[in-house]
Amino acid sequence: MKRRCAAIIAAVLLAATPVRAQVQMIVNFSAGGPTDIVARLMQNEMAAALGQTMVIRNVAGAGGTIGTAEAARARPDGQTILFSPVGPVAIQPHFRRDLTYTLANLAAICQVADSPVVMMTQKNSGLRTVADVVARGRAQGMDFPFASTGAGSIPHISMVGLMRLANMQMNHIPYRGSGEVMLAFQQGQVQLFTDQTLLIRQYDLHPIAFLTEARNPDFPDVPTMREQGYDLVYTIWSGLYAPAGTPEAVMARLEAACARTMRHPEVVAGMNRVAQPILYRDRAAFAAFSQSESEKFRSLIEAAGLRAAE
């Protein structure tokens, strides 16, 4: 009888205890690429900081806009968050006219990284310098394919910049993420890709030029794009967002969990290992930065006359 009473009391107490549902982190690019890798580095510590299970869903396609749109229309209760690089949140809303979201539909939680961008190729491609790329582009035109992670992404816009400065055309082939681009590299479908540094060593690629202000200390022999005659500087930053309208208390809890995550020694070591320099911004700073970046790319896209079909 005592055991039965104890069991009933335990069941009642369990039912009265609030159960926190698992958190879904939407990653808007395919598995295996830099965005996915960073999200998975954060996953366990973020879950521990929140005291909840966290699952990652890769919702890729259309330059990251499919996953971003899903996150933007999710219930604003803290159970769905978005991990995104710059493109889907600050570039695509100005580039694509058919999107169902803008930056205003997202609430910034934290920025976690700011990664240098590098132009790279297979080691057997015969391309060693930007001059080689330009010469081949002028000779082959649309028969010279380059990859991106979607129209309107930094890998796409940076190459559009080079084509305009060099007065040439190349064949743009968009993919759903860096992992798919690496497979296309291996199959010989594309010869050139501009994206984040970690791919160089991960896939044994040849770096042609960094799109940075100064040379990368991990690759001191690789010149910048500016050193090779083309004034192109880009980085790919990334961070967490929640649907707009998420309650203040929930946002504060997510922000605190993110801050704790990015201080964790294992996360710091992991980010260094995959060449993703940590650059942490809190909610207020990241919201302001996201807005300023959005305005910057809006002006660039309007001035260049870029459209989604380009």
N, C-alpha and C positions, 0 to 999 in steps of 0.2 A: 504493500500500500504506500509506504514511504517513497519507494522507488518510483511508483507511478506518479505520485504528487510532484516529486522532484522533476520528472520528465515533463509534466504539464507546465510547471513553472518556467522551466528552461525554454520550452517552445514559445510561451507567451512573451518572455523577455526577448527572444530572438526576433519574434514578429514585430516587437515594438522598437527594435533597433533600426535606425535608418540605414538602408543598403545603398551604397553609392554605385551607380551603374558604371560600366567600363567606359573609358574615354576612347573615342575613335580619332586618330590622327590621319587626316587625308593628306597624302603626298601626291602632288599633281603631276609627277613624272614617273616613268616606269622604273621597275626595280633594277638595281645594279649601277645606276648613275650617281653623280655627286649629291643630288638632292636627297635621294633615297638613303644613301650611305650615312649622311649627317643625321637624318631623322632616326635611323636605327641606332646610331651612337647615343642619341639622347633618350631613346625610348624607355629603357629600364630605370634610369635614375629619375626621369620625369614621373614615371608611374609611382616610384617609391615616394617621391616628394608629395604627390597628390594623395597617396594612400589608395590608389585605384589601379585596376588593370588597364593597360593601354594597348590597343591594337593599331597597327598601321595598315591602311588601305591605299594601294597605289591606284589612282584614278587618272590615267594618262590620256593624252590626245589633245589635238588642236592647240599646241603650244602651251599646255598646262591649264587651259581655260575650262575644260570639262570638269576636272576635279575642283577647281576654284569656284565654279558656279554651284556645284553641289554643296560645298562648304558654306558659301554665302547664303544659300536658302535653307540651311539646316536650322533646327530649333535652337534659339539662343540660350541654351541652358548649361553650357560648359561641357557637354558630352561629345561634341564634335568640334575639333580644331583643325586648322590648316597649316601645313608646313610648306612654304613656297619661296622660291627665289624671286628676283625682281620682276622678271618678265610678265607672268600672269597677273600680277597685282598693279604694277606701275606702268607697264607698256601696253599690254594687250587691250585694255579698255579704250585707248586712243587709236589703236591700230585696226580693231575689228568693230564693225558697226552692228553686228548681230548678237553681241553679248547681252546676257541677262543681268549682269552685275557691273558695278564700278567699285573703286576703292572705298566709297562711302558705305558699301554693304559689308565691309569688313572692319573689325576692331583690332587694332594692333596689340599684341601681347608682349613681344620682345624680339629684338634682332639678335642673332647668334653668330653670324659669320659674314665676312666680306672677302671673297676669294678672287685672287688675280686670274686674269683671262689670258690664254695662250693659244696661238695658232699652231696646229700640229698636223702631222701626216704620218703615214707608214714609213718605216725606215727604207723600204725598197722603192719608194715612189719617185725618186730622183729629184725631189723638191728639197732644197736645203735653205734657201733664203726667200725673202719676200720678192726679190727680183726674179727668182725662178718662178714663183707663183704668177706674177704679173706677166712674164714672158709666155708662160703656158696659157694663161687666160686669154691673152691677146691673140695667140696662135690658134687655139682650139675653140674659144668662145663657149657656146652652149654644149659642146662635147666635153667640157671640163666640169665635172660635178663636185659640188661641195655640200656638206651636210649641215643641218641645224637641228635643234630640238623644237622646231616649229616656227612658222612664219611669225615675225614680230618678236622673237626671242633675241637675247643678246648675241648668241652665235649667228643669227641671221642678220641682225642690224649691223653688227661689226663688219660682216663681209659686204653688205650693201655699201657701207662707208668706203671700204677698200676699192670696190668696183667703180664707184663714182670718182674717187681721187685718182685712180689709175686709168680711167676712161676705158673700161672693158666690161664684158658680160661673161657670166659663168652660169652654170645650171644649178639652181637651188633645189635640193632634195630634203624636205623636212621629215623628221622622225619623231616618235613619241617620247624619246628620252635618250640620254647618252649611252645607255646599255644597248639600245637598238643600233645606234650609230657605230658602236664598236663592232657589232656583228657585221654591219654593212662594210666596215673597213676590212675585216677579215675575208669577206667574200668579194672584195674588189669592186664594190658598187660605187664607192666614193673615194676621193683622194685627199680631201682636206676638211678639217673641222676646227672650229674655234670654241673652246670651252674651258673648264676649270683644270687647274694644274695637276690634280691627283691622277688624272687619266694617263699622264705621260709614263709614269713608272708602272702603274697598274697594268697597262696594255703594251708597254715597251714601244712607245711612239717617239718620233723625232720632233722636238719643239723647234718651230721656225722663228717665232717672235712673240714676245710678251706685249700685251696691250696695256702696259703700266707706265707710270711716270719714270721709274728706275728699274734697273735689272733685278731679277729675282735672285736673292742670295742662295737659294737652293740650286739654281742653274745660272751661275755667274757668267758662263760663256755664251749664253743665248741673248742676243741683242733685243732691244725693245723695237716696237713698230716705228716709233719716232726716229730711232737711230738708223732705221732702214728707209727713212724718207717719207713716212706716212703718219700724220698726226692723228692717231686713233688711240684713245685711252678709255678702257671700260673695266669695271669689276662686276662680279655677280654676288650680290648680297642676298641673304636669306633669313627668314624669321617665321615666327608663329603668329597666326591670326585666329580670331573667333568670329562667329557671325555678329554683325552689328546688332545692338540691343541686348547683348549678354549682360546680366546684372553686374553692378559694380563689385559686389562681394566675390562673385565668381571670377571676374577679371583679376581682382587682386590676388586671389588664390593661385590662378594660373601664372600670373607674373612672378609670384614668389617661388613657385615650383620651377619655372624656367631659370630664374636667377641662381637657385640652388644647383640646378642641373649643370649650368655652364661653369660653376666653380668646382665641380666634383673632379678629383684628380684623374679618374679613369676617362672621363669625358674629355678633359683637357688633353690628356695624352693621346686619345683617339683622334681628336681634331688635328693635332700636330702631325700625327702619323699619316693622315690622309690629305695633308696640305690644305687644310681649311682654317685659316687664321681666325681665332675667336674675336669678334667685335660685338660686345654686348651693349644693347641699348634697352632701357626700360620702356614701359608703356608710353609714357608721354613723349620721350625722345624719339622712339621708333615711329609713333604716329606722325610726328612732325616731319621726320626724315622721309617716311613713305610718301607724304603729301608733296614734299619738295621734289622728290624723285619723279613722282607722277607728273608734276608740272614741267619738269625738265624734259621728260620724254615726249610730253604732249607738244611742246614747242618744237622739238627736234623733228618729230613725225610730220607736223603741219608744215614746217619750213621745207622739208625734203619732199613733201607730197607723197609720202608712203601710204600704201593701202594694202589690205590683207591679200590681195591677189598678186602682189609684186613678188 
